Amino acid sequence: MLNNKKGAALLQVLLVTVVLAGMATMLLRASLSRTTTARQTRRTVSAQLLVNACMAEVNTLWSNKTPEAFANDLNQCILYCKSGETSGTCKQPATTYTCQPIVLEGLGTYTVTAEISNEKTADGQCKLDYHIDDNGSGTSVEL
């Protein structure tokens, strides 16, 4: 009889251990999921902030142009003309513009580059992409 009591006690201890291990696993899984989601959301919001800041710089660059120069540059799918021409074909087109570096607290310094594509989309618009450079910190941000 004594052996049966020892076996029953051991079985109860093992059962409680399995239940506690299962609960701990579920809690860790839920916690990790929330942390990962929060981190991804913070990175996406930071990337959107960087792109919006660069977009404002590009809009300022364009707003300083005459309507003719602006229309001419967009017809050629260039951001601006380095040689300063306002009519005709630009001899020194610039298809990229590097915005001012931005420091995000706790994340480092980032530089955003706007790049306009030579190819027009189906609706006749030039495609404008923004690339985020982390300046060597080894992190990547995707939108």
MDAnalysis code that builds the backbone (N, CA, C; Angstrom):
import MDAnalysis as mda
import numpy as np

u = mda.Universe.empty(429, n_residues=143, atom_resindex=np.repeat(np.arange(143), 3), trajectory=True)
u.add_TopologyAttr("name", ["N", "CA", "C"] * 143)
u.add_TopologyAttr("resid", np.arange(1, 144))
u.add_TopologyAttr("resname", ["MET", "LEU", "ASN", "ASN", "LYS", "LYS", "GLY", "ALA", "ALA", "LEU", "LEU", "GLN", "VAL", "LEU", "LEU", "VAL", "THR", "VAL", "VAL", "LEU", "ALA", "GLY", "MET", "ALA", "THR", "MET", "LEU", "LEU", "ARG", "ALA", "SER", "LEU", "SER", "ARG", "THR", "THR", "THR", "ALA", "ARG", "GLN", "THR", "ARG", "ARG", "THR", "VAL", "SER", "ALA", "GLN", "LEU", "LEU", "VAL", "ASN", "ALA", "CYS", "MET", "ALA", "GLU", "VAL", "ASN", "THR", "LEU", "TRP", "SER", "ASN", "LYS", "THR", "PRO", "GLU", "ALA", "PHE", "ALA", "ASN", "ASP", "LEU", "ASN", "GLN", "CYS", "ILE", "LEU", "TYR", "CYS", "LYS", "SER", "GLY", "GLU", "THR", "SER", "GLY", "THR", "CYS", "LYS", "GLN", "PRO", "ALA", "THR", "THR", "TYR", "THR", "CYS", "GLN", "PRO", "ILE", "VAL", "LEU", "GLU", "GLY", "LEU", "GLY", "THR", "TYR", "THR", "VAL", "THR", "ALA", "GLU", "ILE", "SER", "ASN", "GLU", "LYS", "THR", "ALA", "ASP", "GLY", "GLN", "CYS", "LYS", "LEU", "ASP", "TYR", "HIS", "ILE", "ASP", "ASP", "ASN", "GLY", "SER", "GLY", "THR", "SER", "VAL", "GLU", "LEU"])
u.atoms.positions = np.array([
    [0.795, -1.188, 0.000],
    [0.000, 0.000, 0.000],
    [0.840, 1.257, 0.000],
    [1.966, 1.185, 0.680],
    [2.839, 2.333, 0.755],
    [3.353, 2.706, -0.633],
    [3.652, 1.714, -1.465],
    [4.133, 1.963, -2.808],
    [3.064, 2.645, -3.649],
    [1.824, 2.324, -3.508],
    [0.742, 2.946, -4.251],
    [0.625, 4.421, -3.905],
    [0.794, 4.779, -2.640],
    [0.691, 6.178, -2.224],
    [1.832, 7.000, -2.834],
    [3.030, 6.385, -2.903],
    [4.155, 7.095, -3.507],
    [3.906, 7.325, -4.996],
    [3.379, 6.338, -5.684],
    [3.089, 6.453, -7.118],
    [2.017, 7.496, -7.381],
    [0.986, 7.522, -6.540],
    [-0.086, 8.506, -6.717],
    [0.439, 9.913, -6.478],
    [1.284, 10.093, -5.483],
    [1.855, 11.404, -5.199],
    [2.751, 11.858, -6.352],
    [3.543, 10.937, -6.893],
    [4.415, 11.265, -8.016],
    [3.595, 11.648, -9.239],
    [2.534, 10.926, -9.492],
    [1.649, 11.232, -10.611],
    [1.013, 12.609, -10.443],
    [0.591, 12.949, -9.241],
    [0.004, 14.269, -8.990],
    [1.035, 15.382, -9.219],
    [2.253, 15.175, -8.754],
    [3.306, 16.172, -8.948],
    [3.584, 16.360, -10.437],
    [3.670, 15.266, -11.179],
    [3.911, 15.359, -12.617],
    [2.757, 16.058, -13.330],
    [1.544, 15.780, -12.940],
    [0.375, 16.405, -13.551],
    [0.366, 17.911, -13.294],
    [0.648, 18.305, -12.059],
    [0.703, 19.740, -11.725],
    [1.827, 20.416, -12.499],
    [2.972, 19.742, -12.650],
    [4.099, 20.290, -13.393],
    [3.727, 20.516, -14.856],
    [3.050, 19.560, -15.462],
    [2.639, 19.691, -16.860],
    [1.657, 20.845, -17.019],
    [0.708, 20.981, -16.123],
    [-0.275, 22.070, -16.198],
    [0.421, 23.420, -16.056],
    [1.342, 23.539, -15.079],
    [2.059, 24.805, -14.892],
    [2.952, 25.138, -16.086],
    [3.605, 24.128, -16.646],
    [4.449, 24.357, -17.824],
    [3.598, 24.818, -19.006],
    [2.436, 24.235, -19.179],
    [1.532, 24.656, -20.254],
    [1.071, 26.092, -20.077],
    [0.719, 26.463, -18.855],
    [0.287, 27.835, -18.583],
    [1.431, 28.827, -18.824],
    [2.643, 28.474, -18.397],
    [3.796, 29.344, -18.606],
    [4.086, 29.525, -20.098],
    [3.969, 28.450, -20.860],
    [4.183, 28.527, -22.303],
    [3.167, 29.441, -22.954],
    [1.911, 29.325, -22.560],
    [0.868, 30.182, -23.127],
    [1.113, 31.648, -22.782],
    [1.506, 31.923, -21.562],
    [1.784, 33.301, -21.161],
    [2.973, 33.878, -21.919],
    [4.034, 33.101, -22.069],
    [5.201, 33.565, -22.812],
    [4.869, 33.804, -24.281],
    [4.093, 32.933, -24.869],
    [3.707, 33.079, -26.265],
    [2.883, 34.350, -26.475],
    [1.934, 34.616, -25.584],
    [1.114, 35.823, -25.689],
    [1.960, 37.074, -25.495],
    [2.878, 37.041, -24.541],
    [3.739, 38.189, -24.268],
    [4.664, 38.470, -25.447],
    [5.257, 37.452, -26.014],
    [6.156, 37.615, -27.146],
    [5.403, 38.156, -28.357],
    [4.208, 37.666, -28.579],
    [3.398, 38.136, -29.704],
    [3.096, 39.627, -29.574],
    [2.720, 40.061, -28.387],
    [2.418, 41.477, -28.171],
    [3.659, 42.341, -28.323],
    [4.796, 41.870, -27.838],
    [6.041, 42.630, -27.948],
    [6.460, 42.766, -29.405],
    [6.369, 41.679, -30.156],
    [6.733, 41.705, -31.564],
    [5.823, 42.650, -32.341],
    [4.550, 42.598, -32.094],
    [3.596, 43.476, -32.772],
    [3.867, 44.935, -32.428],
    [4.138, 45.224, -31.182],
    [4.433, 46.597, -30.769],
    [5.710, 47.108, -31.434],
    [6.730, 46.257, -31.508],
    [7.992, 46.651, -32.143],
    [7.790, 46.925, -33.629],
    [7.054, 46.065, -34.311],
    [6.806, 46.268, -35.738],
    [5.991, 47.530, -35.980],
    [5.021, 47.791, -35.126],
    [4.205, 48.997, -35.265],
    [5.061, 50.240, -35.066],
    [5.939, 50.227, -34.061],
    [6.807, 51.378, -33.808],
    [7.725, 51.625, -34.993],
    [8.276, 50.573, -35.572],
    [9.171, 50.730, -36.719],
    [8.419, 51.250, -37.939],
    [7.206, 50.779, -38.156],
    [6.419, 51.239, -39.297],
    [6.052, 52.707, -39.136],
    [5.659, 53.099, -37.936],
    [5.322, 54.499, -37.684],
    [6.554, 55.380, -37.846],
    [7.704, 54.916, -37.371],
    [8.950, 55.676, -37.523],
    [9.306, 55.835, -38.995],
    [9.158, 54.769, -39.766],
    [9.459, 54.835, -41.196],
    [8.514, 55.802, -41.898],
    [7.241, 55.781, -41.526],
    [6.285, 56.697, -42.136],
    [6.621, 58.141, -41.779],
    [7.071, 58.379, -40.553],
    [7.502, 59.710, -40.134],
    [8.674, 60.186, -40.981],
    [9.645, 59.311, -41.205],
    [10.806, 59.664, -42.024],
    [10.406, 59.986, -43.456],
    [9.549, 59.173, -44.043],
    [9.113, 59.394, -45.416],
    [8.308, 60.682, -45.518],
    [7.441, 60.960, -44.552],
    [6.648, 62.194, -44.579],
    [7.534, 63.432, -44.487],
    [8.594, 63.368, -43.681],
    [9.513, 64.498, -43.566],
    [10.235, 64.736, -44.892],
    [10.674, 63.667, -45.546],
    [11.348, 63.810, -46.839],
    [10.365, 64.293, -47.905],
    [9.145, 63.796, -47.841],
    [8.115, 64.216, -48.788],
    [7.876, 65.727, -48.685],
    [7.899, 66.256, -47.461],
    [7.729, 67.692, -47.257],
    [8.889, 68.463, -47.886],
    [10.108, 67.924, -47.777],
    [11.267, 68.578, -48.409],
    [11.140, 68.582, -49.928],
    [10.714, 67.463, -50.503],
    [10.553, 67.386, -51.965],
    [9.447, 68.343, -52.410],
    [8.358, 68.417, -51.659],
    [7.284, 69.346, -52.003],
    [7.757, 70.787, -51.932],
    [8.616, 71.106, -50.970],
    [9.180, 72.460, -50.874],
    [10.076, 72.740, -52.068],
    [10.872, 71.750, -52.462],
    [11.723, 71.890, -53.642],
    [10.885, 72.192, -54.876],
    [9.784, 71.465, -55.025],
    [8.919, 71.663, -56.184],
    [8.135, 72.970, -56.109],
    [7.754, 73.384, -54.911],
    [6.934, 74.597, -54.794],
    [7.730, 75.859, -55.125],
    [9.063, 75.785, -55.082],
    [9.900, 76.938, -55.423],
    [10.070, 77.109, -56.930],
    [9.552, 76.193, -57.733],
    [9.699, 76.255, -59.183],
    [8.561, 77.062, -59.805],
    [8.826, 77.547, -61.004],
    [7.747, 78.159, -61.776],
    [6.849, 77.037, -62.293],
    [5.607, 77.332, -62.599],
    [4.727, 76.274, -63.123],
    [5.283, 75.609, -64.382],
    [5.952, 76.387, -65.237],
    [6.507, 75.828, -66.470],
    [7.648, 74.850, -66.159],
    [8.531, 75.244, -65.240],
    [9.652, 74.371, -64.876],
    [9.150, 73.102, -64.196],
    [8.144, 73.248, -63.346],
    [7.574, 72.087, -62.662],
    [6.971, 71.112, -63.666],
    [6.161, 71.627, -64.603],
    [5.543, 70.775, -65.619],
    [6.605, 70.124, -66.504],
    [7.635, 70.884, -66.868],
    [8.709, 70.359, -67.705],
    [9.460, 69.234, -66.992],
    [9.774, 69.426, -65.717],
    [10.486, 68.390, -64.957],
    [9.650, 67.123, -64.818],
    [8.371, 67.272, -64.550],
    [7.522, 66.080, -64.410],
    [7.306, 65.374, -65.740],
    [7.286, 66.121, -66.845],
    [7.177, 65.477, -68.157],
    [8.408, 64.620, -68.443],
    [9.568, 65.041, -67.924],
    [10.804, 64.291, -68.125],
    [11.072, 63.295, -67.000],
    [10.214, 63.259, -65.977],
    [10.385, 62.405, -64.800],
    [11.718, 62.670, -64.103],
    [11.961, 63.949, -63.791],
    [13.139, 64.320, -63.018],
    [12.681, 65.145, -61.815],
    [13.471, 65.108, -60.748],
    [13.127, 65.879, -59.551],
    [13.457, 67.354, -59.729],
    [14.605, 67.629, -60.294],
    [14.995, 69.006, -60.589],
    [16.103, 68.981, -61.625],
    [16.363, 70.131, -62.229],
    [17.399, 70.245, -63.244],
    [18.620, 70.890, -62.602],
    [19.741, 70.170, -62.549],
    [20.953, 70.678, -61.905],
    [21.503, 71.912, -62.611],
    [21.295, 71.989, -63.931],
    [21.850, 73.112, -64.689],
    [20.937, 74.337, -64.644],
    [19.755, 74.213, -64.035],
    [18.883, 75.373, -63.850],
    [18.010, 75.742, -65.034],
    [17.954, 74.920, -66.060],
    [17.118, 75.241, -67.223],
    [15.648, 75.115, -66.864],
    [14.838, 76.019, -67.404],
    [13.406, 75.987, -67.104],
    [12.565, 75.654, -68.327],
    [13.165, 75.607, -69.500],
    [12.401, 75.240, -70.692],
    [13.262, 74.315, -71.540],
    [12.624, 73.456, -72.293],
    [13.366, 72.521, -73.120],
    [13.804, 71.303, -72.332],
    [14.755, 70.567, -72.900],
    [15.251, 69.359, -72.262],
    [16.394, 69.701, -71.318],
    [16.337, 69.161, -70.135],
    [17.366, 69.404, -69.110],
    [18.642, 68.666, -69.485],
    [19.779, 69.376, -69.395],
    [21.063, 68.755, -69.732],
    [21.664, 67.993, -68.558],
    [21.307, 68.351, -67.319],
    [21.816, 67.674, -66.130],
    [20.638, 67.322, -65.212],
    [19.870, 66.292, -65.579],
    [18.704, 65.948, -64.746],
    [19.105, 65.254, -63.450],
    [18.369, 65.539, -62.405],
    [18.571, 64.876, -61.112],
    [17.360, 63.994, -60.839],
    [17.595, 62.695, -60.748],
    [16.490, 61.769, -60.491],
    [16.447, 61.328, -59.037],
    [17.429, 61.768, -58.233],
    [17.412, 61.456, -56.806],
    [17.620, 62.732, -56.003],
    [17.054, 62.745, -54.816],
    [17.225, 63.869, -53.894],
    [17.406, 63.287, -52.493],
    [18.507, 63.641, -51.839],
    [18.774, 63.157, -50.487],
    [18.301, 64.195, -49.491],
    [17.373, 63.786, -48.654],
    [16.800, 64.692, -47.660],
    [17.746, 64.834, -46.466],
    [17.442, 65.797, -45.611],
    [18.251, 66.039, -44.420],
    [18.188, 64.830, -43.488],
    [19.309, 64.466, -42.867],
    [19.290, 63.354, -41.903],
    [18.365, 63.677, -40.725],
    [17.697, 62.652, -40.232],
    [16.765, 62.816, -39.116],
    [17.201, 61.872, -37.996],
    [17.227, 62.396, -36.784],
    [17.575, 61.591, -35.615],
    [16.290, 61.201, -34.900],
    [16.059, 59.904, -34.797],
    [14.918, 59.399, -34.039],
    [15.424, 58.932, -32.687],
    [14.824, 59.452, -31.644],
    [15.284, 59.161, -30.290],
    [15.264, 57.659, -30.010],
    [16.403, 57.136, -29.649],
    [16.516, 55.727, -29.313],
    [16.697, 54.810, -30.513],
    [16.570, 55.338, -31.738],
    [16.677, 54.493, -32.930],
    [17.871, 54.844, -33.806],
    [18.427, 56.038, -33.677],
    [19.593, 56.413, -34.472],
    [19.279, 57.483, -35.496],
    [20.241, 57.691, -36.398],
    [20.135, 58.708, -37.447],
    [19.780, 58.029, -38.763],
    [18.821, 58.600, -39.466],
    [18.359, 58.030, -40.728],
    [18.390, 59.092, -41.820],
    [18.721, 58.667, -43.036],
    [18.695, 59.537, -44.197],
    [17.739, 58.926, -45.211],
    [16.842, 59.759, -45.727],
    [15.859, 59.292, -46.707],
    [16.217, 59.890, -48.061],
    [16.148, 59.062, -49.091],
    [16.423, 59.507, -50.455],
    [15.172, 59.304, -51.298],
    [14.777, 60.372, -51.987],
    [13.653, 60.288, -52.919],
    [14.221, 59.982, -54.298],
    [13.618, 59.017, -54.977],
    [14.089, 58.634, -56.303],
    [12.897, 58.549, -57.252],
    [12.993, 59.295, -58.342],
    [11.907, 59.291, -59.324],
    [12.319, 58.384, -60.482],
    [11.369, 57.598, -60.953],
    [11.638, 56.611, -61.995],
    [11.413, 57.217, -63.372],
    [12.219, 56.798, -64.357],
    [12.046, 57.249, -65.744],
    [10.775, 56.703, -66.368],
    [10.345, 55.555, -65.894],
    [9.170, 54.911, -66.473],
    [7.901, 55.496, -65.866],
    [6.936, 55.777, -66.724],
    [5.653, 56.302, -66.253],
    [4.697, 55.138, -66.001],
    [3.810, 55.348, -65.048],
    [2.814, 54.325, -64.726],
    [1.726, 54.322, -65.794],
    [0.758, 53.437, -65.645],
    [-0.317, 53.305, -66.635],
    [-1.130, 54.593, -66.768],
    [-1.220, 55.368, -65.692],
    [-1.990, 56.611, -65.753],
    [-1.128, 57.824, -66.113],
    [0.098, 57.587, -66.600],
    [0.952, 58.663, -67.080],
    [1.721, 59.407, -66.002],
    [1.774, 58.880, -64.790],
    [2.475, 59.533, -63.681],
    [3.867, 58.931, -63.523],
    [4.784, 59.754, -63.067],
    [6.127, 59.263, -62.745],
    [6.081, 58.606, -61.370],
    [6.790, 57.506, -61.221],
    [6.807, 56.790, -59.941],
    [7.888, 57.381, -59.044],
    [7.511, 57.742, -57.817],
    [8.434, 58.329, -56.857],
    [8.570, 57.384, -55.668],
    [9.794, 56.915, -55.410],
    [10.071, 55.993, -54.307],
    [10.938, 56.694, -53.267],
    [10.767, 56.268, -52.019],
    [11.573, 56.783, -50.925],
    [12.346, 55.625, -50.316],
    [13.662, 55.806, -50.166],
    [14.533, 54.780, -49.601],
    [15.108, 55.294, -48.288],
    [15.036, 54.463, -47.257],
    [15.515, 54.845, -45.931],
    [16.864, 54.172, -45.693],
    [17.861, 54.994, -45.382],
    [19.205, 54.495, -45.066],
    [19.408, 54.672, -43.561],
    [19.800, 53.596, -42.899],
    [19.972, 53.641, -41.441],
    [21.370, 54.087, -41.038],
    [22.191, 54.520, -41.985],
    [23.538, 55.019, -41.709],
    [24.397, 54.026, -40.950],
    [24.311, 52.754, -41.341],
    [25.208, 51.745, -40.799],
    [24.795, 51.101, -39.489],
    [23.590, 51.361, -38.990],
    [23.214, 50.755, -37.723],
    [22.770, 49.308, -37.877],
    [22.542, 48.868, -39.113],
    [22.220, 47.464, -39.345],
    [20.745, 47.137, -39.238],
    [19.904, 48.119, -39.003],
    [18.477, 47.851, -38.926],
    [17.833, 48.167, -40.263],
    [16.698, 47.581, -40.524],
    [15.983, 47.877, -41.758],
    [14.550, 48.237, -41.426],
    [14.014, 49.128, -42.238],
    [12.630, 49.573, -42.032],
    [11.896, 49.370, -43.335],
    [10.788, 48.678, -43.288],
    [9.993, 48.464, -44.483],
    [8.591, 49.000, -44.271],
    [8.065, 49.550, -45.333],
    [6.681, 50.025, -45.279],
    [5.779, 49.053, -45.998],
])
